[in-house]
Amino acid sequence: MPTSSIYITSPEGDTGKSTIALGVLHLLAATVARVGVFRPIVRAGGGDRKRGEAGRSGSPRVDTDRDYIAELLLAHATAGLSYEQCVGVTYQQLHQDTDAALTEIVDRFHVVADQCDAVVIVGSDYNDVAAPAELSVNARIAVNLGAPVVLTVRALGRTPDEVAQVVEICLAELAAQHAHAAAVVANRCDPSHMKAVAAALSGFEPNTYVLPDEPLLVAPTVADLQTAVNGTLLSGDTELMGREAMGVVVAGMTADHVLERLSDGVAVITPGDRSDVVLAVASAHAAEGFPSLSCMILNGGFELHPSIAALVSGLRLRLPIIATTLGTYDTASAVASARGRITAGSQRKIDTALALMERNVDVAELVARLAIPIPTVTTPQMFTYQLLDRARSDRKHIVLPEGDDDRILRSAGRLLQRRVADLTILGDENEIRSRAAELGVDLSVAAVLDPRTSELREKFADQYAELRADKGVTLELAGEVMRDVSYFGTMLVYNGLVDGMVSGAAHTTAHTVRPAFEIIRTAPDVSTVSSVFLMCLPDRVLAYGDCAIVPDPTVEQLADIAISSARTAARFGIEPRVAMLSYSTGDSGAGAGVDKVRAATELVRSRAPELLVEGPIQYDAAVDPSVAATKLRESAVAGRATVLIFPDLNAGNNAYKAVQRSAGAIAIGPVLQGLNKPVNDLSRGALAEDIVNTVAITAIQAQGS
């Protein structure tokens, strides 16, 4: 079957094509294994050839001034192609010889398409060719690439009738070039006009969608502003340089009037010698109840008065303070002209763009028009997308006890924005919300509880004292224990106030799981709490157990781990075929270790006769069909195992880390299993992506509890 492709283009600039492309790309990456990206036309330097290297497809290209949209999309693509492979020609080449340039584009596209299951093609950016001609050029390219077109138009600043008129003209132009319009997206629409715009577009034949304007997507970061004013960072938290500036206040008035004009995320511009304004703004940012600013820019080349500098330093502000030699007018002009882009590193913008697409465009319906073949493999991107999608389908409430960790706050913002789960975060509410605001994270819909002051603490202490009375826990001791975030969070799960807990980014595994052992305890038909890692290999997902909890399982515990792991695998869409691993296969070996695995295998068969299980079996015989054919030809599991059960923690922990590091697998977990309610542990080195995935897994576990 030929490669599926889709061409996203527009009749003008600033339509937000990258938002549309990112949403389409994400769904494609969750549907097929190899998704590529292609940019037919880029600016000179963003793929222009070196002088004298005018060869055809495959010729080398210069790395300077790379196209930021191509780089953004390549960071989410799954075909493994380089930037140089995924760009076509420059505007200059297009001008010099349009037919030759078109031939080059077609040749280069097919080199990409031959290595992909689907390709997202993003049209030109209206930096060079006059608008009436450029849509025609893009339509002609789309026809030659055999790709249906998604037309994106800008709705901002237009009436609904004007938007419809633009769409009508553009569709006529596409038809004149024999391009097929698969859909129309009116992007950057005033939220109050969305229904009217949708109604105005309802009469067109292609499917039409309307997306609201989102100022965050075009807001510059503090780092962008520093570059724009050629400034120097005097002080502040470098972690906050990526925060978006949502507005500008030029502080030419007295301090009291400046304070009246502050709002969340604004950048304040003031001359460095305006000590009153500097002190007022710095104090406001630090004060409870005042907005959290993005930065302060001191213009004019004036240094702070030593006393003011000492006072500001004493406030220990994390607010970035930037100095520039530009005057007030030039500074304000430079800041006003700074424009933010969705780049590969702007995670907040990426999440915002994806959330906009998920809420306003039926991307699945759009992609269905491409007739994409049913995949026979499951890639890491496909699996993690499915995790988030399943979590969203029946949203659960998860508690995150470590609210003093920036990674948790950033992950919480992503989870809430993508509507993966409802969240409760533990810690000091003022500190958490203040730090989240500094990081540009929206936690407005999250609940924040402080175990030290919560009215629930007394109730939880009573319950804990009763649960642990046989261990000598007094009410006084229980009250102290409930100050601990892990115990308090576990009590929230125990009482059904939340559906699950994710912790461990800043605590040990023992600190996370001990409260669960003591309070939540094991499910009725399970006597062993264990874990699995979901190992995302390039073409499939396997479950490894137990790699984190039980050091040296008995026969009974090993059987428990196998049955629990099979159930966990099934819950996440992995058809369970269980391999009980050992250093020998079938009847070929003997010894205490082999005998334990053999006995555990028989116990699994007797307790769960519906399960496909094989053991003892070596790893290669479990996963490699050619090895299985020589060692266990008649086995329904050998060569096809999806759930790998290791004989002890030493083997399991080393194996998952070896595969993770040597094979480049993504290891999601450990996923705890066997508890009455879901609690999961994070690695202390967890990245935001790990936290997001673990929360999604916990939510899915809660759906089945």
DADA-V608940 format. One record per residue. N is the residue number from 1. PSI is psi in whole degrees, -180 to 180 (NA if undefined). BURIAL is + if it has 16 or more other ideal C-beta (glycine too) atoms within 10 Angstrom, else -. Layout:
n:N psi:PSI burial:BURIAL
n:N psi:PSI burial:BURIAL
This chain:
n:1 psi:136 burial:-
n:2 psi:157 burial:-
n:3 psi:137 burial:+
n:4 psi:145 burial:+
n:5 psi:160 burial:+
n:6 psi:137 burial:+
n:7 psi:117 burial:+
n:8 psi:118 burial:+
n:9 psi:175 burial:+
n:10 psi:165 burial:+
n:11 psi:5 burial:+
n:12 psi:175 burial:-
n:13 psi:171 burial:-
n:14 psi:39 burial:-
n:15 psi:-9 burial:+
n:16 psi:36 burial:+
n:17 psi:-35 burial:+
n:18 psi:-32 burial:+
n:19 psi:-47 burial:+
n:20 psi:-47 burial:+
n:21 psi:-41 burial:+
n:22 psi:-43 burial:+
n:23 psi:-44 burial:+
n:24 psi:-44 burial:+
n:25 psi:-42 burial:+
n:26 psi:-44 burial:+
n:27 psi:-38 burial:+
n:28 psi:-41 burial:+
n:29 psi:-22 burial:+
n:30 psi:-5 burial:+
n:31 psi:-39 burial:+
n:32 psi:165 burial:+
n:33 psi:-41 burial:+
n:34 psi:100 burial:+
n:35 psi:127 burial:+
n:36 psi:173 burial:+
n:37 psi:144 burial:+
n:38 psi:132 burial:+
n:39 psi:104 burial:+
n:40 psi:-38 burial:+
n:41 psi:130 burial:+
n:42 psi:163 burial:+
n:43 psi:156 burial:+
n:44 psi:133 burial:-
n:45 psi:-29 burial:-
n:46 psi:42 burial:+
n:47 psi:4 burial:+
n:48 psi:147 burial:+
n:49 psi:153 burial:+
n:50 psi:151 burial:-
n:51 psi:128 burial:-
n:52 psi:-4 burial:-
n:53 psi:77 burial:-
n:54 psi:23 burial:-
n:55 psi:175 burial:-
n:56 psi:-157 burial:-
n:57 psi:137 burial:+
n:58 psi:-4 burial:-
n:59 psi:151 burial:-
n:60 psi:160 burial:-
n:61 psi:158 burial:+
n:62 psi:144 burial:+
n:63 psi:-12 burial:-
n:64 psi:147 burial:-
n:65 psi:53 burial:-
n:66 psi:150 burial:+
n:67 psi:120 burial:+
n:68 psi:-30 burial:-
n:69 psi:-42 burial:+
n:70 psi:-44 burial:+
n:71 psi:-40 burial:+
n:72 psi:-50 burial:+
n:73 psi:-36 burial:+
n:74 psi:-29 burial:+
n:75 psi:-18 burial:-
n:76 psi:-6 burial:+
n:77 psi:164 burial:+
n:78 psi:7 burial:+
n:79 psi:-12 burial:+
n:80 psi:26 burial:-
n:81 psi:154 burial:+
n:82 psi:164 burial:-
n:83 psi:-46 burial:+
n:84 psi:-31 burial:-
n:85 psi:-22 burial:+
n:86 psi:13 burial:+
n:87 psi:153 burial:+
n:88 psi:-96 burial:+
n:89 psi:172 burial:+
n:90 psi:165 burial:+
n:91 psi:-37 burial:+
n:92 psi:-45 burial:-
n:93 psi:-39 burial:+
n:94 psi:-41 burial:+
n:95 psi:-42 burial:-
n:96 psi:-42 burial:-
n:97 psi:94 burial:-
n:98 psi:-44 burial:-
n:99 psi:-42 burial:-
n:100 psi:-39 burial:-
n:101 psi:-40 burial:+
n:102 psi:-40 burial:+
n:103 psi:-42 burial:-
n:104 psi:-42 burial:+
n:105 psi:-47 burial:+
n:106 psi:-45 burial:+
n:107 psi:-48 burial:-
n:108 psi:-36 burial:+
n:109 psi:-43 burial:+
n:110 psi:-27 burial:+
n:111 psi:-41 burial:-
n:112 psi:-49 burial:+
n:113 psi:-35 burial:+
n:114 psi:-18 burial:-
n:115 psi:11 burial:-
n:116 psi:159 burial:+
n:117 psi:-28 burial:+
n:118 psi:150 burial:+
n:119 psi:131 burial:+
n:120 psi:119 burial:+
n:121 psi:129 burial:+
n:122 psi:123 burial:+
n:123 psi:-174 burial:+
n:124 psi:170 burial:+
n:125 psi:11 burial:+
n:126 psi:42 burial:+
n:127 psi:-10 burial:-
n:128 psi:-49 burial:-
n:129 psi:143 burial:+
n:130 psi:143 burial:-
n:131 psi:-47 burial:-
n:132 psi:-35 burial:-
n:133 psi:-31 burial:-
n:134 psi:-39 burial:+
n:135 psi:-39 burial:+
n:136 psi:-42 burial:+
n:137 psi:-46 burial:+
n:138 psi:-39 burial:+
n:139 psi:-42 burial:+
n:140 psi:-41 burial:+
n:141 psi:-45 burial:+
n:142 psi:-42 burial:+
n:143 psi:-43 burial:+
n:144 psi:-25 burial:+
n:145 psi:-4 burial:+
n:146 psi:34 burial:+
n:147 psi:131 burial:+
n:148 psi:154 burial:+
n:149 psi:135 burial:+
n:150 psi:113 burial:+
n:151 psi:126 burial:+
n:152 psi:126 burial:+
n:153 psi:156 burial:+
n:154 psi:127 burial:+
n:155 psi:-21 burial:+
n:156 psi:131 burial:+
n:157 psi:7 burial:-
n:158 psi:149 burial:+
n:159 psi:161 burial:-
n:160 psi:-40 burial:+
n:161 psi:-37 burial:-
n:162 psi:-39 burial:-
n:163 psi:-46 burial:+
n:164 psi:-38 burial:+
n:165 psi:-42 burial:-
n:166 psi:-44 burial:+
n:167 psi:-43 burial:+
n:168 psi:-45 burial:-
n:169 psi:-43 burial:-
n:170 psi:-41 burial:+
n:171 psi:-37 burial:+
n:172 psi:-40 burial:-
n:173 psi:-42 burial:+
n:174 psi:-44 burial:+
n:175 psi:-37 burial:-
n:176 psi:-29 burial:-
n:177 psi:4 burial:+
n:178 psi:27 burial:-
n:179 psi:145 burial:+
n:180 psi:120 burial:+
n:181 psi:114 burial:+
n:182 psi:-30 burial:+
n:183 psi:161 burial:+
n:184 psi:132 burial:+
n:185 psi:119 burial:+
n:186 psi:108 burial:+
n:187 psi:162 burial:+
n:188 psi:49 burial:+
n:189 psi:141 burial:+
n:190 psi:123 burial:-
n:191 psi:-31 burial:-
n:192 psi:-12 burial:-
n:193 psi:3 burial:+
n:194 psi:-44 burial:+
n:195 psi:-41 burial:-
n:196 psi:-40 burial:+
n:197 psi:-43 burial:+
n:198 psi:-41 burial:+
n:199 psi:-40 burial:-
n:200 psi:-27 burial:+
n:201 psi:-5 burial:+
n:202 psi:-20 burial:-
n:203 psi:-5 burial:-
n:204 psi:151 burial:+
n:205 psi:-45 burial:-
n:206 psi:156 burial:+
n:207 psi:137 burial:+
n:208 psi:144 burial:+
n:209 psi:154 burial:+
n:210 psi:128 burial:+
n:211 psi:139 burial:+
n:212 psi:156 burial:+
n:213 psi:137 burial:+
n:214 psi:101 burial:+
n:215 psi:-29 burial:-
n:216 psi:-35 burial:+
n:217 psi:-22 burial:+
n:218 psi:7 burial:+
n:219 psi:133 burial:+
n:220 psi:154 burial:+
n:221 psi:169 burial:+
n:222 psi:-39 burial:+
n:223 psi:-37 burial:+
n:224 psi:-41 burial:+
n:225 psi:-40 burial:+
n:226 psi:-43 burial:+
n:227 psi:-42 burial:-
n:228 psi:-36 burial:+
n:229 psi:7 burial:+
n:230 psi:49 burial:-
n:231 psi:172 burial:+
n:232 psi:133 burial:-
n:233 psi:114 burial:-
n:234 psi:-40 burial:+
n:235 psi:169 burial:+
n:236 psi:169 burial:+
n:237 psi:119 burial:-
n:238 psi:-22 burial:-
n:239 psi:-21 burial:-
n:240 psi:2 burial:+
n:241 psi:-19 burial:+
n:242 psi:0 burial:+
n:243 psi:142 burial:+
n:244 psi:140 burial:+
n:245 psi:116 burial:+
n:246 psi:8 burial:+
n:247 psi:175 burial:+
n:248 psi:135 burial:+
n:249 psi:118 burial:+
n:250 psi:109 burial:+
n:251 psi:77 burial:+
n:252 psi:-3 burial:-
n:253 psi:-177 burial:-
n:254 psi:163 burial:-
n:255 psi:-40 burial:+
n:256 psi:-36 burial:-
n:257 psi:-30 burial:-
n:258 psi:-46 burial:+
n:259 psi:-34 burial:+
n:260 psi:-22 burial:-
n:261 psi:2 burial:-
n:262 psi:144 burial:+
n:263 psi:167 burial:-
n:264 psi:131 burial:-
n:265 psi:2 burial:+
n:266 psi:154 burial:+
n:267 psi:134 burial:+
n:268 psi:126 burial:+
n:269 psi:126 burial:+
n:270 psi:146 burial:+
n:271 psi:146 burial:+
n:272 psi:-18 burial:+
n:273 psi:3 burial:-
n:274 psi:76 burial:+
n:275 psi:-36 burial:+
n:276 psi:-42 burial:-
n:277 psi:-44 burial:+
n:278 psi:-48 burial:+
n:279 psi:-41 burial:+
n:280 psi:-44 burial:+
n:281 psi:-44 burial:+
n:282 psi:-42 burial:+
n:283 psi:-40 burial:+
n:284 psi:-44 burial:+
n:285 psi:-37 burial:+
n:286 psi:-21 burial:+
n:287 psi:143 burial:-
n:288 psi:137 burial:-
n:289 psi:-11 burial:-
n:290 psi:159 burial:-
n:291 psi:154 burial:+
n:292 psi:117 burial:+
n:293 psi:161 burial:+
n:294 psi:-39 burial:+
n:295 psi:169 burial:+
n:296 psi:132 burial:+
n:297 psi:118 burial:+
n:298 psi:112 burial:+
n:299 psi:173 burial:+
n:300 psi:-6 burial:+
n:301 psi:11 burial:-
n:302 psi:137 burial:-
n:303 psi:150 burial:-
n:304 psi:144 burial:+
n:305 psi:138 burial:-
n:306 psi:-39 burial:-
n:307 psi:-41 burial:-
n:308 psi:-42 burial:+
n:309 psi:-42 burial:+
n:310 psi:-39 burial:-
n:311 psi:-44 burial:+
n:312 psi:-42 burial:+
n:313 psi:-39 burial:-
n:314 psi:-24 burial:-
n:315 psi:-14 burial:-
n:316 psi:48 burial:-
n:317 psi:142 burial:+
n:318 psi:-7 burial:+
n:319 psi:124 burial:+
n:320 psi:129 burial:+
n:321 psi:120 burial:+
n:322 psi:137 burial:+
n:323 psi:139 burial:+
n:324 psi:152 burial:+
n:325 psi:-7 burial:-
n:326 psi:153 burial:+
n:327 psi:175 burial:-
n:328 psi:-47 burial:-
n:329 psi:-49 burial:-
n:330 psi:-37 burial:-
n:331 psi:-48 burial:+
n:332 psi:-39 burial:+
n:333 psi:-43 burial:-
n:334 psi:-41 burial:+
n:335 psi:-42 burial:+
n:336 psi:-31 burial:-
n:337 psi:-12 burial:-
n:338 psi:133 burial:+
n:339 psi:133 burial:-
n:340 psi:153 burial:+
n:341 psi:154 burial:-
n:342 psi:106 burial:+
n:343 psi:173 burial:+
n:344 psi:-24 burial:-
n:345 psi:-3 burial:-
n:346 psi:81 burial:+
n:347 psi:-38 burial:-
n:348 psi:-42 burial:+
n:349 psi:-40 burial:+
n:350 psi:-48 burial:+
n:351 psi:-38 burial:+
n:352 psi:-43 burial:+
n:353 psi:-45 burial:+
n:354 psi:-40 burial:+
n:355 psi:-40 burial:+
n:356 psi:-44 burial:+
n:357 psi:-44 burial:+
n:358 psi:-34 burial:+
n:359 psi:-22 burial:-
n:360 psi:-15 burial:+
n:361 psi:131 burial:+
n:362 psi:81 burial:-
n:363 psi:-35 burial:+
n:364 psi:-41 burial:-
n:365 psi:-41 burial:-
n:366 psi:-47 burial:+
n:367 psi:-29 burial:+
n:368 psi:-26 burial:-
n:369 psi:-13 burial:+
n:370 psi:-5 burial:+
n:371 psi:53 burial:-
n:372 psi:134 burial:+
n:373 psi:151 burial:-
n:374 psi:127 burial:-
n:375 psi:149 burial:-
n:376 psi:1 burial:-
n:377 psi:165 burial:-
n:378 psi:112 burial:+
n:379 psi:165 burial:+
n:380 psi:-40 burial:+
n:381 psi:-39 burial:+
n:382 psi:-43 burial:+
n:383 psi:-46 burial:+
n:384 psi:-34 burial:+
n:385 psi:-44 burial:+
n:386 psi:-34 burial:+
n:387 psi:-51 burial:+
n:388 psi:-39 burial:+
n:389 psi:-42 burial:+
n:390 psi:-40 burial:+
n:391 psi:-42 burial:+
n:392 psi:-32 burial:-
n:393 psi:-25 burial:-
n:394 psi:77 burial:-
n:395 psi:132 burial:-
n:396 psi:170 burial:+
n:397 psi:120 burial:+
n:398 psi:141 burial:+
n:399 psi:136 burial:+
n:400 psi:105 burial:+
n:401 psi:-18 burial:+
n:402 psi:63 burial:+
n:403 psi:-7 burial:+
n:404 psi:10 burial:+
n:405 psi:125 burial:+
n:406 psi:-36 burial:+
n:407 psi:-39 burial:+
n:408 psi:-43 burial:+
n:409 psi:-44 burial:+
n:410 psi:-42 burial:+
n:411 psi:-40 burial:+
n:412 psi:-43 burial:+
n:413 psi:-42 burial:+
n:414 psi:-43 burial:+
n:415 psi:-42 burial:+
n:416 psi:-41 burial:+
n:417 psi:-38 burial:+
n:418 psi:1 burial:+
n:419 psi:40 burial:-
n:420 psi:-38 burial:+
n:421 psi:156 burial:+
n:422 psi:148 burial:+
n:423 psi:144 burial:+
n:424 psi:131 burial:+
n:425 psi:137 burial:+
n:426 psi:141 burial:+
n:427 psi:-177 burial:+
n:428 psi:119 burial:-
n:429 psi:-43 burial:+
n:430 psi:-44 burial:-
n:431 psi:-42 burial:-
n:432 psi:-48 burial:+
n:433 psi:-34 burial:+
n:434 psi:-46 burial:+
n:435 psi:-39 burial:+
n:436 psi:-42 burial:+
n:437 psi:-42 burial:+
n:438 psi:-37 burial:+
n:439 psi:-6 burial:+
n:440 psi:28 burial:+
n:441 psi:129 burial:+
n:442 psi:109 burial:+
n:443 psi:23 burial:+
n:444 psi:-30 burial:-
n:445 psi:3 burial:-
n:446 psi:146 burial:+
n:447 psi:142 burial:+
n:448 psi:124 burial:+
n:449 psi:141 burial:+
n:450 psi:112 burial:+
n:451 psi:-27 burial:+
n:452 psi:-26 burial:-
n:453 psi:-6 burial:-
n:454 psi:142 burial:+
n:455 psi:-13 burial:-
n:456 psi:-17 burial:-
n:457 psi:-42 burial:+
n:458 psi:-44 burial:-
n:459 psi:-45 burial:-
n:460 psi:-38 burial:+
n:461 psi:-43 burial:+
n:462 psi:-46 burial:-
n:463 psi:-43 burial:+
n:464 psi:-41 burial:+
n:465 psi:-38 burial:+
n:466 psi:-43 burial:-
n:467 psi:-34 burial:+
n:468 psi:22 burial:+
n:469 psi:-37 burial:-
n:470 psi:-11 burial:-
n:471 psi:8 burial:-
n:472 psi:19 burial:-
n:473 psi:120 burial:+
n:474 psi:166 burial:-
n:475 psi:-38 burial:-
n:476 psi:-45 burial:-
n:477 psi:-41 burial:-
n:478 psi:-37 burial:+
n:479 psi:-39 burial:+
n:480 psi:-40 burial:-
n:481 psi:-37 burial:+
n:482 psi:-6 burial:+
n:483 psi:-19 burial:-
n:484 psi:131 burial:+
n:485 psi:-35 burial:+
n:486 psi:-43 burial:+
n:487 psi:-43 burial:+
n:488 psi:-44 burial:+
n:489 psi:-40 burial:+
n:490 psi:-36 burial:+
n:491 psi:-33 burial:+
n:492 psi:-42 burial:+
n:493 psi:-46 burial:+
n:494 psi:-39 burial:+
n:495 psi:2 burial:-
n:496 psi:14 burial:-
n:497 psi:-24 burial:-
n:498 psi:168 burial:+
n:499 psi:-16 burial:+
n:500 psi:171 burial:+
n:501 psi:143 burial:+
n:502 psi:123 burial:+
n:503 psi:176 burial:+
n:504 psi:-7 burial:+
n:505 psi:-31 burial:+
n:506 psi:11 burial:+
n:507 psi:161 burial:+
n:508 psi:163 burial:-
n:509 psi:-42 burial:+
n:510 psi:-40 burial:-
n:511 psi:-27 burial:+
n:512 psi:-44 burial:+
n:513 psi:-24 burial:+
n:514 psi:-47 burial:-
n:515 psi:-36 burial:+
n:516 psi:-42 burial:+
n:517 psi:-42 burial:-
n:518 psi:-34 burial:+
n:519 psi:-52 burial:+
n:520 psi:-42 burial:+
n:521 psi:-179 burial:+
n:522 psi:157 burial:+
n:523 psi:157 burial:+
n:524 psi:-38 burial:-
n:525 psi:15 burial:-
n:526 psi:136 burial:+
n:527 psi:-5 burial:-
n:528 psi:124 burial:+
n:529 psi:127 burial:+
n:530 psi:-165 burial:+
n:531 psi:160 burial:+
n:532 psi:153 burial:+
n:533 psi:133 burial:+
n:534 psi:108 burial:+
n:535 psi:107 burial:+
n:536 psi:100 burial:+
n:537 psi:171 burial:+
n:538 psi:-29 burial:-
n:539 psi:5 burial:-
n:540 psi:168 burial:+
n:541 psi:127 burial:+
n:542 psi:156 burial:+
n:543 psi:126 burial:+
n:544 psi:127 burial:+
n:545 psi:152 burial:+
n:546 psi:133 burial:+
n:547 psi:8 burial:+
n:548 psi:-20 burial:+
n:549 psi:-58 burial:+
n:550 psi:113 burial:+
n:551 psi:-50 burial:-
n:552 psi:81 burial:-
n:553 psi:145 burial:+
n:554 psi:177 burial:-
n:555 psi:-46 burial:+
n:556 psi:-42 burial:-
n:557 psi:-38 burial:+
n:558 psi:-39 burial:+
n:559 psi:-42 burial:+
n:560 psi:-46 burial:+
n:561 psi:-43 burial:+
n:562 psi:-46 burial:+
n:563 psi:-44 burial:+
n:564 psi:-41 burial:+
n:565 psi:-38 burial:+
n:566 psi:-41 burial:+
n:567 psi:-42 burial:+
n:568 psi:-44 burial:+
n:569 psi:-46 burial:+
n:570 psi:-38 burial:+
n:571 psi:-27 burial:+
n:572 psi:25 burial:+
n:573 psi:14 burial:-
n:574 psi:118 burial:+
n:575 psi:117 burial:-
n:576 psi:119 burial:+
n:577 psi:109 burial:+
n:578 psi:127 burial:+
n:579 psi:121 burial:+
n:580 psi:103 burial:+
n:581 psi:145 burial:+
n:582 psi:-179 burial:+
n:583 psi:6 burial:-
n:584 psi:162 burial:+
n:585 psi:133 burial:+
n:586 psi:-128 burial:+
n:587 psi:15 burial:-
n:588 psi:-17 burial:-
n:589 psi:169 burial:-
n:590 psi:167 burial:-
n:591 psi:167 burial:-
n:592 psi:-43 burial:-
n:593 psi:-44 burial:+
n:594 psi:-42 burial:+
n:595 psi:-39 burial:-
n:596 psi:-44 burial:+
n:597 psi:-40 burial:+
n:598 psi:-44 burial:+
n:599 psi:-39 burial:+
n:600 psi:-37 burial:+
n:601 psi:-46 burial:+
n:602 psi:-36 burial:-
n:603 psi:-39 burial:+
n:604 psi:-45 burial:+
n:605 psi:-36 burial:-
n:606 psi:-35 burial:-
n:607 psi:-28 burial:-
n:608 psi:71 burial:+
n:609 psi:-19 burial:-
n:610 psi:-15 burial:-
n:611 psi:141 burial:+
n:612 psi:117 burial:+
n:613 psi:143 burial:+
n:614 psi:138 burial:+
n:615 psi:156 burial:+
n:616 psi:148 burial:+
n:617 psi:143 burial:+
n:618 psi:158 burial:+
n:619 psi:-44 burial:+
n:620 psi:-38 burial:-
n:621 psi:-26 burial:+
n:622 psi:-35 burial:+
n:623 psi:-14 burial:+
n:624 psi:113 burial:+
n:625 psi:-35 burial:-
n:626 psi:-39 burial:-
n:627 psi:-42 burial:+
n:628 psi:-35 burial:+
n:629 psi:-26 burial:-
n:630 psi:-22 burial:-
n:631 psi:-39 burial:+
n:632 psi:71 burial:+
n:633 psi:-36 burial:-
n:634 psi:-1 burial:-
n:635 psi:139 burial:+
n:636 psi:-9 burial:-
n:637 psi:-43 burial:+
n:638 psi:132 burial:+
n:639 psi:-10 burial:+
n:640 psi:15 burial:+
n:641 psi:141 burial:+
n:642 psi:-19 burial:+
n:643 psi:113 burial:+
n:644 psi:117 burial:+
n:645 psi:118 burial:+
n:646 psi:149 burial:+
n:647 psi:-23 burial:+
n:648 psi:172 burial:-
n:649 psi:-35 burial:+
n:650 psi:-47 burial:-
n:651 psi:-46 burial:+
n:652 psi:-46 burial:+
n:653 psi:-43 burial:+
n:654 psi:-38 burial:-
n:655 psi:-46 burial:+
n:656 psi:-36 burial:+
n:657 psi:-35 burial:-
n:658 psi:-45 burial:-
n:659 psi:-41 burial:+
n:660 psi:-46 burial:+
n:661 psi:-37 burial:-
n:662 psi:-35 burial:-
n:663 psi:-2 burial:-
n:664 psi:23 burial:-
n:665 psi:151 burial:+
n:666 psi:121 burial:+
n:667 psi:114 burial:+
n:668 psi:118 burial:+
n:669 psi:-168 burial:+
n:670 psi:140 burial:+
n:671 psi:114 burial:+
n:672 psi:143 burial:+
n:673 psi:151 burial:+
n:674 psi:-9 burial:+
n:675 psi:156 burial:+
n:676 psi:-35 burial:+
n:677 psi:153 burial:+
n:678 psi:128 burial:+
n:679 psi:131 burial:+
n:680 psi:149 burial:+
n:681 psi:142 burial:+
n:682 psi:154 burial:+
n:683 psi:146 burial:+
n:684 psi:-12 burial:-
n:685 psi:17 burial:-
n:686 psi:139 burial:+
n:687 psi:167 burial:-
n:688 psi:-39 burial:+
n:689 psi:-39 burial:-
n:690 psi:-42 burial:+
n:691 psi:-44 burial:+
n:692 psi:-47 burial:+
n:693 psi:-40 burial:+
n:694 psi:-38 burial:+
n:695 psi:-42 burial:+
n:696 psi:-43 burial:+
n:697 psi:-44 burial:+
n:698 psi:-41 burial:+
n:699 psi:-41 burial:+
n:700 psi:-40 burial:+
n:701 psi:-41 burial:+
n:702 psi:-30 burial:+
n:703 psi:-31 burial:+
n:704 psi:0 burial:-
n:705 psi:NA burial:-
